[in-house]
Each structure stands twice: as C-alpha cells, then as structure tokens.
Amino acid sequence: MDNKPVIVGVDGSEDSVRALRWAATHAGSVGAPLHAYGVFEVPAMHSPYGMAAWENPENLEKNMRTVLADTIAKALGEDAQVEQKVLQGHPAKVLVEHSGRPGFS
C-alpha cells in the first residue's frame, strides 16, 4: 500500500465515533491504512495564589490512550486494524501538521 493514511482525530465523543467509522470505510475503499489520533493539550491554570498550575501530562496522556482505545473498540470493534497515536498539542494544529507531512508513519 502506498496510499497515504487516512487520519482521524478521536476525543471519545459520539461525533468522533461517527468520524472514525466514516474514516474506516473511506480507508478501506481507497486501500489506505487508518490512523486514529488522540491529541491532548496541557491546560495552564492559575491557582488562587497567583502561581501557575498545570495538569500532570502523564495523566492526560494515559487518559487519552484509554479514550482512544475505548472509542476505537466502540466504533470498529476490539480487533480493528488501526494505528493509534497519542500526541500532545493543540488538536487541530497537530492533526493538520500530521495530515500534510509526506511519508510520515
């Protein structure tokens, strides 16, 4: 297969379940691999004391891995052939960057 992968962002919502199902159908029709990305952003928060506080990135990544796997299982079944990636950054920016990168894997 030398088709570029079909990339779909997954966040656990019902819309992302539908997007994943559509992407799987499309990937199958064009003979392309399917990649599902879970993208998380570390939000900066300020404490009442004026100090910046951040969510633990390891927890966010772990939660996103669970959301990604659960959403794929719900949309396509436990044995779905999907490349799963969890990335950090602004979701729209990350998805656009990865969709336009030649030869990425």
KAQUICOR-V632681 format. One record per backbone hydrogen bond with DSSP energy under -0.5 kcal/mol. CO is the residue of the C=O (numbers start at 1). NH is the residue of the N-H. E is the energy in kcal/mol with one decimal. If there is no record, write none. Layout:
co=CO nh=NH e=E
co=CO nh=NH e=E
//
This chain:
co=5 nh=7 e=-0.6
co=6 nh=35 e=-3.1
co=8 nh=37 e=-2.7
co=13 nh=17 e=-1.6
co=14 nh=18 e=-2.2
co=15 nh=19 e=-2.4
co=16 nh=20 e=-2.2
co=17 nh=21 e=-2.2
co=18 nh=22 e=-2.4
co=19 nh=23 e=-2.8
co=20 nh=24 e=-2.3
co=21 nh=25 e=-2.0
co=22 nh=26 e=-2.8
co=23 nh=27 e=-3.0
co=24 nh=28 e=-2.2
co=25 nh=29 e=-1.9
co=26 nh=30 e=-1.6
co=27 nh=31 e=-0.8
co=27 nh=32 e=-2.5
co=33 nh=6 e=-2.9
co=34 nh=83 e=-2.6
co=35 nh=8 e=-2.1
co=35 nh=37 e=-0.5
co=36 nh=85 e=-2.2
co=37 nh=10 e=-3.0
co=37 nh=39 e=-0.6
co=38 nh=87 e=-2.2
co=40 nh=89 e=-3.0
co=41 nh=43 e=-0.9
co=43 nh=55 e=-0.9
co=45 nh=53 e=-3.9
co=47 nh=50 e=-2.0
co=51 nh=47 e=-3.1
co=53 nh=45 e=-2.6
co=56 nh=59 e=-0.5
co=56 nh=60 e=-1.9
co=57 nh=61 e=-2.6
co=58 nh=62 e=-2.4
co=59 nh=63 e=-2.6
co=60 nh=64 e=-2.3
co=61 nh=65 e=-2.4
co=62 nh=66 e=-1.9
co=63 nh=67 e=-2.6
co=64 nh=68 e=-2.9
co=65 nh=69 e=-2.4
co=66 nh=70 e=-2.7
co=67 nh=71 e=-2.5
co=68 nh=72 e=-2.3
co=69 nh=73 e=-2.3
co=70 nh=74 e=-2.3
co=71 nh=75 e=-2.6
co=72 nh=76 e=-3.1
co=72 nh=77 e=-0.8
co=73 nh=77 e=-1.3
co=77 nh=80 e=-1.3
co=80 nh=82 e=-1.2
co=82 nh=84 e=-0.5
co=83 nh=36 e=-2.9
co=85 nh=38 e=-2.8
co=87 nh=40 e=-2.4
co=90 nh=94 e=-2.8
co=91 nh=95 e=-2.6
co=92 nh=96 e=-2.3
co=93 nh=97 e=-2.6
co=94 nh=98 e=-2.4
co=95 nh=99 e=-2.0
co=96 nh=100 e=-1.3
co=100 nh=102 e=-0.6
co=101 nh=104 e=-1.2
//
